[in-house]
């Protein structure tokens, strides 16, 4: 996911809190509607979609609390903050989606082998249409938030609802084919397609969360932007040993820079402080560490993370 720039931590936290509350409300509504539609119609595709929404509700509740914990300030035991709580929440989401896919596939295979006619098809179709509209509204809200924040938990939650949107549409096709064409097996086949989509979405969520937990570097364009901001001052001529990582809504940046060795300590300090302010203007949620080296006189250092290993 691309690193988002420009919002203060407080603004980002407020956006993520609002969208996660909306997510919980939508999930609860969808579970209620789809459970009623499944009981009325007996549709396996609706059951698959209801199971998906049920786990979405659990995942949304996890995200709801995770994003609030992630923005808590650093404390004595967590000097780098609590941002990775979002990545752990995303891993839980991925596990729930895998479980949902397995349950849906098992039910669908059973119905595919023994197809049965549906009941109350009109009610089922109406519920799935309402579910599709609500899901679209939520995905749109989550997309707007992700354009302004770097919340991996919200990204994982959106992946759930994207698969939920696909499952709604596929369920509609399966119900329609079964009800009006008499092709009862297509309802179960639609549920199998939904299970496959759930698996695909879970893999994406797992990969994104794992990247944060393994401290993967920020995207190349973000790193290039950091270097460009640092070298706007001609007295700062080189950036090396640049290391970056995301932690929930926060970004950690550390680097070595070359300065004119003739600068006084006070002048060098002013250059570094000005460079840090340029970074924070673009990456307001960043934790920045800058080490100054005298140009042409720097000594190798860094232990296991020395420049030869990091570059």
Buried (B, 14 or more C-beta within 10 A) or exposed (E): BEBBBEBEBEBBBBBBBEBBEBBBBBBBBBBBBBBBBBBBBBBBBBBBBBBBBBBBBBBBBBBBEBBBBBBEEEEEEEEEBBBBBBBBBBBBBBBBBBBBBEBBBEBBBEBBEEBBEBEBBEBBBEBBEBBBEBBEEBBEBBBEBBEBBBBBBBBBBBBBBBBBBBBBBBBBBBBBBBBEEEBBBBBBBBBBBBBBBBBBBBBBBBEBBBBBBEEBEBBEEBBEBBBEBBBEBEBBEBBBBBBBBBBBBBBBBBBBBBBBEEBEEEEBEBBBEEBBEBBBEBBBBBBBEBBBBBBEEBEEEEEEEEEEEEE
